[in-house]
């Protein structure tokens, strides 16, 4: 998976997942949700990983849902399809 809203790095037993939308204060999107779930699955499958650190790029961890992204979903009357369970 190409990561666009997150970054993933492994250093020994530590996996670091970084929410990477600093221009939007790391506001949460459907894309970020999908990437986070994928990264967690990768870390779980890696027998060397013992710790997962989740952090935010820039000065904010995550300010919550991205209201601009939600407006687009509301205009469509639904969330974007393709997000698995």
C-alpha positions as CSV (number, residue, x, y, z in Angstrom):
1,X,0.0,0.0,0.0
2,X,1.2,3.5,-0.8
3,X,1.1,5.5,2.4
4,X,-0.1,9.1,1.7
5,X,-1.5,10.1,5.1
6,X,0.9,8.2,7.4
7,X,4.5,7.2,7.7
8,X,5.8,3.8,9.0
9,X,9.2,3.0,10.2
10,X,10.8,0.1,12.1
11,X,13.9,0.5,14.3
12,X,14.7,-2.8,16.0
13,X,11.7,-3.9,18.0
14,X,10.0,-0.5,17.8
15,X,7.5,0.3,15.0
16,X,6.6,4.0,14.6
17,X,3.4,5.0,12.9
18,X,3.2,8.8,12.2
19,X,0.0,10.6,11.3
20,X,1.4,12.7,8.5
21,X,-1.0,15.5,7.5
22,X,0.6,18.4,9.4
23,X,-0.9,21.0,7.1
24,X,-4.3,19.8,8.4
25,X,-3.0,19.3,12.0
26,X,-3.2,15.5,11.3
27,X,-7.0,15.6,11.1
28,X,-8.4,12.1,10.6
29,X,-9.7,11.0,7.2
30,X,-10.9,7.7,5.8
31,X,-7.6,7.3,4.0
32,X,-5.7,7.7,7.3
33,X,-8.0,5.1,8.9
34,X,-7.3,2.6,6.1
35,X,-3.6,3.2,6.2
36,X,-3.5,2.9,10.0
37,X,-5.3,-0.5,9.9
38,X,-2.9,-1.7,7.2
39,X,0.2,-0.6,9.1
40,X,-1.0,-2.2,12.3
41,X,-1.5,-5.4,10.4
42,X,2.1,-5.2,9.0
43,X,3.5,-4.6,12.5
44,X,1.4,-7.5,13.9
45,X,2.9,-9.9,11.3
46,X,6.4,-8.8,11.9
47,X,7.8,-11.1,14.7
48,X,10.6,-8.6,15.5
49,X,8.2,-5.8,16.4
50,X,7.4,-5.6,20.1
51,X,6.2,-2.0,20.5
52,X,4.1,0.3,18.3
53,X,4.4,4.0,18.8
54,X,1.7,6.2,17.2
55,X,2.6,9.9,16.9
56,X,1.7,12.9,14.8
57,X,3.9,14.9,12.5
58,X,4.3,18.6,13.4
59,X,3.0,20.2,16.5
60,X,-0.3,18.2,16.8
61,X,-1.1,14.6,17.4
62,X,-4.5,14.6,15.8
63,X,-7.2,17.3,16.1
64,X,-10.0,14.9,15.3
65,X,-12.0,14.3,12.1
66,X,-11.2,16.4,9.1
67,X,-14.3,18.6,8.7
68,X,-13.5,19.4,5.1
69,X,-13.4,15.6,4.2
70,X,-16.6,15.1,6.1
71,X,-18.3,17.8,4.0
72,X,-17.5,15.9,0.9
73,X,-19.0,12.7,2.3
74,X,-22.1,14.5,3.4
75,X,-22.6,16.0,0.0
76,X,-22.5,12.4,-1.4
77,X,-24.8,11.2,1.3
78,X,-22.4,8.4,2.4
79,X,-18.8,7.6,3.4
80,X,-16.4,6.6,0.6
81,X,-16.9,2.9,-0.2
82,X,-14.0,0.5,0.0
83,X,-13.3,0.8,3.7
84,X,-13.2,-2.7,5.0
85,X,-14.7,-3.9,8.2
